[in-house]
Amino acid sequence: MTQDIKHDNQQDDLLRVEGLKAYYQMAYFGVDREVRAVDGITMSIKKGEIYGIAGESSSGKTSFIKVLAAAMRPPLRIVDGSVKYNFKNGPLDIATATEKQIESVRWSHLSYIMQGSMSVLNPVRRIGKTFHDFASKPMGLTGKAFEDRVVQHLARLKLPADVLKAYPHELSGGMRQRVTIGLATVCHPEFVIADEPTTALDVVVQKEVLSLIRDIQKEMNSSVVFVTHDMSVHANVTDRVGIIYAGRLVEEGPTRQMFFTPKHPYTAHLVASLPRIGDTQQRPALEGRPPNLSDPPKGCRFHPRCPLAVDKCRTEAPPMEVVGPGHRSACWRWKDVEPLVNSAAPAGVIA
Ligand SMILES: Nc1ncnc2c1ncn2[C@@H]1O[C@H](COP(=O)(O)OP(=O)(O)OP(=O)(O)O)[C@@H](O)[C@H]1O
């Protein structure tokens, strides 16, 4: 059974991405160069679910969610496919929407927590002013009514009202990250996109921020797309996980199944490299490097590093196949992946 996601109830989908290709298209000294950062992704996200995206550095995660968030800028361009939201105020396809249509959903329906909180917060603007810039118009509130609502929301995030008077550099890293979560959620958006929201934080603050994101998501029943390369974060936060390798979605499924019965050798490697209780040495890294996305290998893009690769993998790109309930994999040899999986649960993952 090849492709697709049509077995799901599409009415529950808040987002449907079909055949999405988004490339960085550049010209240096008259020579055109194209980086195929997102290269044919089809997936969907339901109302109220937390979907995690994982993959190593340069695999295309950030480029993909920039497109989802309608935050891409040239040289990144959508070259094919669609990104359709089914918002309460009507459907919207990011691939064809006008700037004005995107503005009408930004923050109120679709919000984005970018990588690195300092880059979102203007260093010379007090936090209160930034809240005003982002949220006053979409919320339709000004003055005291607006401030009261923001203060209430900050209290949920365990932030005192005083932070509104502070400049970003006066806050700790954890507080700044909570402020950006506050900015992204104050308008109760239907869809929240978070790019590595906890990577720069220490483990204790990281746990706190993750449980905050989960609490707020439950309270608002919004959908969240969560990007991190840290698989243990996915294990603890997400309902489903999608693995991106070299610009393509190579596997997706319910989080538990992805950890205990992965059906792609790359996912099996990511899970196997997580520490286990009793480990005395670091687990071996995957040999080789991810491919150059301006000249990716033919066939399956993972084949040069894959322990299961056969001739067919070198010439034919595997389609996404349904491999179990809600579980898809793009691997010719998905039935042979099981022996690569260590049956012991990784530390921090409940068996
Ligand atoms: N502004 C840009 N111009 C040209 N190429 C870019 C640009 N930004 C990213 N790329 C390229 O696009 C590809 C995907 O990068 P992307 O940042 O989306 O990956 P990522 O998986 O999010 O990586 P990381 O985890 O390091 O953030 C990489 O080959 C990267 O070099």
The ligand as an SDF file (V2000), in Angstrom:
LIG
                    3D

 31 33  0  0  0  0  0  0  0  0999 V2000
   19.4900   31.5250    3.7730 N   0  0  0  0  0  0  0  0  0  0  0  0
   19.9090   30.3950    3.1910 C   0  0  0  0  0  0  0  0  0  0  0  0
   20.4490   30.4170    1.9590 N   0  0  0  0  0  0  0  0  0  0  0  0
   20.8660   29.2960    1.3400 C   0  0  0  0  0  0  0  0  0  0  0  0
   20.7920   28.0490    1.8770 N   0  0  0  0  0  0  0  0  0  0  0  0
   20.2580   27.9480    3.1260 C   0  0  0  0  0  0  0  0  0  0  0  0
   19.7990   29.1030    3.8520 C   0  0  0  0  0  0  0  0  0  0  0  0
   19.3380   28.6930    5.0600 N   0  0  0  0  0  0  0  0  0  0  0  0
   19.4900   27.3380    5.0910 C   0  0  0  0  0  0  0  0  0  0  0  0
   20.0500   26.9040    3.9300 N   0  0  0  0  0  0  0  0  0  0  0  0
   20.3640   25.5090    3.5620 C   0  0  0  0  0  0  0  0  0  0  0  0
   19.1590   24.7540    3.5470 O   0  0  0  0  0  0  0  0  0  0  0  0
   19.3790   23.4490    4.0420 C   0  0  0  0  0  0  0  0  0  0  0  0
   18.3930   23.1680    5.1740 C   0  0  0  0  0  0  0  0  0  0  0  0
   18.6920   24.0490    6.2550 O   0  0  0  0  0  0  0  0  0  0  0  0
   17.7460   24.1890    7.5500 P   0  0  0  0  0  0  0  0  0  0  0  0
   18.2530   25.3340    8.3590 O   0  0  0  0  0  0  0  0  0  0  0  0
   16.3550   24.2070    7.1150 O   0  0  0  0  0  0  0  0  0  0  0  0
   18.0610   22.8030    8.2910 O   0  0  0  0  0  0  0  0  0  0  0  0
   17.7570   22.3920    9.8180 P   0  0  0  0  0  0  0  0  0  0  0  0
   17.4000   20.9520    9.7530 O   0  0  0  0  0  0  0  0  0  0  0  0
   16.7540   23.3040   10.4070 O   0  0  0  0  0  0  0  0  0  0  0  0
   19.1520   22.5980   10.4980 O   0  0  0  0  0  0  0  0  0  0  0  0
   19.4930   23.0860   12.0160 P   0  0  0  0  0  0  0  0  0  0  0  0
   19.0140   21.9680   12.9210 O   0  0  0  0  0  0  0  0  0  0  0  0
   20.9810   23.2150   11.9800 O   0  0  0  0  0  0  0  0  0  0  0  0
   18.7650   24.3790   12.2320 O   0  0  0  0  0  0  0  0  0  0  0  0
   20.8350   23.3760    4.4550 C   0  0  0  0  0  0  0  0  0  0  0  0
   21.5700   22.7890    3.4010 O   0  0  0  0  0  0  0  0  0  0  0  0
   21.2160   24.8290    4.6230 C   0  0  0  0  0  0  0  0  0  0  0  0
   22.6010   25.0210    4.3340 O   0  0  0  0  0  0  0  0  0  0  0  0
  1  2  1  0
  2  3  1  0
  2  7  2  0
  3  4  2  0
  4  5  1  0
  5  6  2  0
  6  7  1  0
  6 10  1  0
  7  8  1  0
  8  9  2  0
  9 10  1  0
 10 11  1  0
 11 12  1  0
 11 30  1  0
 12 13  1  0
 13 14  1  0
 13 28  1  0
 14 15  1  0
 15 16  1  0
 16 17  2  0
 16 18  1  0
 16 19  1  0
 19 20  1  0
 20 21  2  0
 20 22  1  0
 20 23  1  0
 23 24  1  0
 24 25  2  0
 24 26  1  0
 24 27  1  0
 28 29  1  0
 28 30  1  0
 30 31  1  0
M  END
$$$$
